[in-house]
Amino acid sequence: MNTFISIKELLSTLQREIKLLTEMFEKRKSLSYKYEMALEIVDFNEERIQYLINHSVIRQNGGFLEIDDQFLQFFEDVLEINEEINISSINTNIQNVKENILYYLKENNENRKNNYLRSVKNAIRRIGLITLRNIVDLKRNTDNTFKNEPNYKVKKAKLENLDQKRIDINTLIEQTYKLINDDEQTFFKTALDDELYSIINYLKLQLNECRHNLIEIQKQIIEYLNQIKYQSVVIEKLRQIKYLRDQFTIRASTDIDRIIGENNLLVFEANPVYYIKLSLDNLTNNDEASQSIKKVAAKQKTTNYIKAHLAPNISEAYLISTTEEEIQINLEEVKNGFLASGNQLFDFVLAYPFEKDLSFEEKVTVYCQLISLYESSFEITNQFESNQEVEYAIVYPK
């Protein structure tokens, strides 16, 4: 197994394979991630996958891949989505605080004493952070277990185990309080500085919040266990009633007739039926209603013929033929006349006898169209003139 020789190598590897690791992490709860899927993501470069395997970023199991446990736990811890309740880490940090306090009190060198003090501060910060995370995970696991676990016996066992973890977390909280308030008073009096004082106060606030949350979680677990117990009793009674019904002895063995007779609950009443009369006009004129009637008739196997509705007569106004004429300008003919005239184009268009009267703006449009269509036949000069606030180029025939 190879190891990363530097932080730079590790980060560059994670950055290079960010697409693959992101998809594998999103599918981490799936039973398998196929090697072929990963190969497609890395552009079919098997060396990139083998590099991750050699450096223990991912593991290969036959034709499947999965993220290695240390990287998977790192990603979940950083993103705060780890669902595992890790009580041992709290206890480990408590022991770490005690050990570094012991080393601090026995050390004479100031530099090494400061290193031990820094380790104590870091461990205290981790205690508060890890405890809060465990409380959140405990609350989430409690709710998920009660709402999603289908097996009643397993659900009860899980809730009881979660309650035991709640007790363990509460015990560790008490140990932490005792550590900072009673056991190590000598250290906290001699080594107390502004930073350590702030860290301890913040830790106390975190632990106090954890205590209140643990009380709420305890109430929730007790309520869930009571509901499970009640549901188990109800299900057991239903099973007994079903057994008696299947044996056709329920009336002889129980007082079910008397119970039902004395009970006036609405559930025992027949469901009322309210008939709604449909509009005849809607059935006659609505095409969707007509299609629905045909479907019902087909299911009923009826032979009644549904007569199609005749369309009304077409109005005479639509039958009168009308003719509309529109005069089109023959631009080719205008161009030929201009080439034979020798005049400049704009004056020629203004004086040209079109078949219909054109406004000044329309004649300007004809002028532009002729230049656009027949530019190769015209000589466009750099001279300009204006007419009615319209500036135009002087154009002659070639």
N, C-alpha and C positions, 0 to 999 in steps of 0.2 A: 504494500500500500504506500502510495506517495503522499507527501504532505505539502501544503503550500509554504513556500519559503518566505513570503512577505504578505502584508496586508494588501499591497498593491496588486499582487498576483491573484489573491482571493477575490477582491472586489472586481477586478477586470474580468475574471472568469464568470462571476455571477452576472455582471452586466452583459457579457457576450451571449450568455445563454438565458437571458431574462425571459424570453418568450416561452421556451421549453419549461423552465422552472415555474413560471406563473401558471401555465396550464396544468402541470403536474400537481401543483399545490392546490389549485381549485378543484381537482379531481382526486384529492388525497383520500377521501372517504370511500371512493370506489374500490371494488375488489381488485382491479387490475388496470394497468396502463400499458398498452401494447408497445413493443419495441418499434413496430412499423410506424406507429403514430409519431413517436419521437423522431424517428429517422426522417420523416417527411418535414417536420418543423425545422430541423437543422440542415435542410437542403441535401439530404441523403449523404451527409458527411459522417461516416461512422467513427472517425477519429475524434470528433468533438464529443460524442456520447462516451467513447471509451476513456477519454480524458476525465470526464466527470466521474466515471466509475472508478478509475484508478485513484482519484483524489477523494473518494468516499463522499462525494456530494449526492450521488444517487446509487442505488443498488440494483443489480439485475438478478431476476429469478426466472430462469428459463427464457421465455419470450416476453416477459413483462418487466417493467421498471417501476421503481418507487423512490421517493426522496429519503435519504438516510435520516435516521432518527435524530441525530444531533442537529442537523440543519432544519429538520421539520419542527423540532421543539424551539429552536432559535426563532424561526419565522413566526410561530404561534405566540411565543412570549412577547416578541417585539410588537406584533399587531394586536396583542391582548385578546386573542381568540382561543386560547388554550382552555379546553373543557375539563382537563384533569385537575383535581384538587391535590396539590402537592404540599402536604403538611410537613413533610420531613425537611423541606428547604427552610421553613421558619425555624425549626429546632436547630438546624445546622448553623444558621446565622446567629442564634442565641449563643450557641457554644463558641462560635467564632468571636463574638463580643467578649465573652468571659476569658478566652485564651489570650486575646490581644491586650485586655486590661491587665492580666497577670504579667505578660511580657513588659508592658509599659511600666508597671510598678517596680519591676526588678531591673530595668535597664537604666544605666547612668549616662549613656551617650545621648545628647539632645537630638541629633539627627535621626537615630534609630527610634527614639521615643516618639518623635513626630510621625514617623512612618506607622508605628503601632496605633497612634491616636487617629491617624487618617483611616486606617483599617477599621477601627471601632466606629467611626462616623459613617463609613460606607455600609458596614453591616447593619447599623441601626436604620439607615435609610431603606435598605432592602427589606428589613423586617416589616416596616410599615407598608411598603409597596406590595410585597408578596401577600401579606395578610389581607389587604383590601381586595386583591385579585382573587384570592381564595374565597372570600365572602361572596363576591360577584358570581364566581363559578358555582359555589354551593347553592345560591339562590336560583340560578338558571337551571342547574341539574335537577333541583327539587321540582321546579315547575314542569320541566320536560318529562321527568319520570312519571309524574302523576297524570299528565295529559296524553302522553304518547305510548307508554308501556301497556300493551294489551293484556299481558298475563298478570292476574291479581296477586298471585303468590310472589312472582318476581318483583312486581311493583312494591309490595310491602317490604320485601327483603332489601330492595334498593333504598327505600326511604329510611328504613332502620339504620342502614349503613351510613347514609348521609347524615342522619341525626348523630351517629357516633363521631363522625368527622367534625360536626358542629361542636360537640363536647371537647374534642381534641384541640380544635382551634381556640376555643374559649380557655382551655387549660394553658395553652402556649401564650395567650394574651396575658393571663394572670402571671405567668412566669416572667414575661417581659416587664410588666409593671413592678414586680418584686425586684427584678434586676436593677432597674434604673432608680428605684425609690429606696431600697433597703440593702441589697446584697453588696453593692459596689459603691457605697457612699464615699469611701476614701478616694477612689479614683475620680468620681464626679466632682468632688470638692477641690482636688488638686489640679485636675486637667481641664476644668471647665473654662471654656472661652466663649466668645459671642456666637461662633458658628455652632459649637456643640450644644450650647444652650438653646439656640433656635431649632436645631435638629431634634432635640429631646422634646421640646414643646410641641413641635409638629407631629412627632410620633405619638404623643399622648392624645392629641386631637384625632389622629387616625384610629388609634386603638379604641377611643371612646365611641367613634362612629361605628367601628366594627362591633362593639358590644351591643349597641342599639339594634344593628342589623341582625345580629345573631338572635336576639330576643324575638324579632319579627319572624325570622326563619324558623325558630322553634315553634312558634304559634302556628305557622303555616304547615309544618310537618305534622304536628298533632292533629290539625284539622284534616289534612289529607289522610292520615292513618284512620281517623274516625270515619271518614267517608268510605274508605276501602272496607272497613269492618261492616259498616251499614250495607254497602252494596253486596258484600259477600253473603250477609244474612238474607237479603232480598233474593239474590240469585239462588241460594240454597232452597228457599221456600218455593220459588218458581219451579225448580227442578222436582221438588216433591209433588207439587200440584200437577205438573205435566205427567209424572209417573202415574198418579192416581187417575188422571184423565185417560191415559193410554190403556190402563187396566179396566176402564169403565166402572170404577168403584168410587169416583169422586163424590157423587151424590150420597152414597151410602156411608162413606167414611168421613165426610165433612158436613158442615152446616152451610154450604155454599148457597143453597136456595134461600135460606133465611137472610143471609148477609146481603145477597143481591136484592131481595125483596124489600129490605129495610133501607137500602141505599138509593137515594134519589139523585145521584150525580148525573150531570148532563151527558156523560160519556155513554150511559146506558140507554139514552133516548135514541129513537130512530132519527137518522139524518133527514131533515126536511128537504123537500124538492120544490123549487120555485120555477114554474114554467114561464118562459118569456116568449111573448108573441112577436114574431118578426114582422117588419113592415112589408106589406105586399108591394108597394111601389119600389122599395129597395130590391126585393127579390126579382121584380120584373125588369128593372133597368140596369141592375148592377151585374157586370160580367163575372166578377168573382163569386157572387152569390149563385149565379147560374152554374158555374163550374162546380161549386160545392154541392149543389142539388144533384148534378150528374153523378158525382162520386158517391153520394149517399144512395142514389137510385141503383148504381151498379152493385153496391154492397148488398142492398135489399133484393137484388135480382128482379126488379120491377120491370114490366114491359110497357109502362106508360111512356108515351113519346112526348118529349119536350119540344114544342114548336119554336123554331127560331124566329126571332123578331125581324120584321121587314124594315129595311131602312126607309125613311121618308123620301118623297119625290124630290128630285134635284130642282132647284130654283131655276126659272126661265132666264134669270139674269146671267147665270153661269153658262148658258148655252148660246148666248149671243156672241158671235165672232167679232172681234175688233182688230183693227190694223193700226200699227204704230210705226211711223217712218222716222228714220234718223239719218241726217245728212252727215257723211264722213268726209273729212278733209284728205285729199289725195296728196300726201307730202311728196311723192315721187314727181307728180305733175308740177307742183310748185317749184321743186328743185330744178327741173328741166327748164322751166320758164325763166328762172333766175340766171342759169348758166347762159341762156341765149340773150339776156337783156344787157349784161355788162354793167348794171347798176350795183350799188352797194346793197347788202342783204336786208338790213333793217328797214330802209326806205322802200325797198321792193315789197317786203311783206306788208307794210302799212298800206301800200297802194294796190296790193293784189286783189282782183275781183273774186273773192270766195263765193261759193254757192249760197252761203248764209251769212248774215251779219255777225261779225265778231267784235267783241269789245277790245279795247286797247290791251288789257291784260291777256286776253286769249291770243292776240297777235304776237305779243311778247313770248308766250309759250310756244307758238309755232316757230318763231325765230330760234329759240333754244333747241327745239326738237330737230330742226334742219341742221344746225351745227353739230348736234350729237350724232345724228345718223349719217351725215354726208361730209364729215370733216375733211376727208381726203380729196374731195372735189372743190374745196373752198380754200381761199388764201386769207388767213386770219392775220390782220395787221396788228401793230402795237398802238394804233391810234384809237382813241375813245371819244365818243360823243354822248350826250344825254338828251332825253326826251321825256317830259312829264316825270321828272325825278328818277328816271330809269337810265342808268349808264350802261352803254353797250359798246362792243368792239366793232370796228369797221371791217367788214368782210366783203371780199370780192371773189368772183369766180376765177378759177385757174385757167 
